[in-house]
Amino acid sequence: MAGGGFVGGGTGFWPPEHEMVQGARGEQTPSTVFRPVCDAGTAMLFGGSVWHAGIAVEAGWRVCLVASFSPLDED
C-alpha cells in the first residue's frame, strides 16, 4: 500500500460559492481533492474558512492530526 499503510483518502475542497457537484450516489463531491503522496510527518496548511472534508481511505488505515489556530481578539 502507498503512503505506509493506506490506499486512497485525501482532503476534498469546495469553491467559496459552496457549489458542489452531485456524485454518482447523490453525495456532494469536492471540486478538488489533494491526495497524500508524501511520507509520514508531512503537513498541509490552508485557511480554515475554506470548505473542506476528509475523504475516506479505500484500504488500510490513515491517522491525521488536525489543529486549528485563531488570532487573538483585541477586545
Secondary structure, 3 states (H helix, E strand, C coil): CCCCCEEEEEEEECCCCCCCEECCCCCEECCEEECCCCCCCCCCCCCCCCCEEEEEEEEECCCCCCCCCCCCCCC
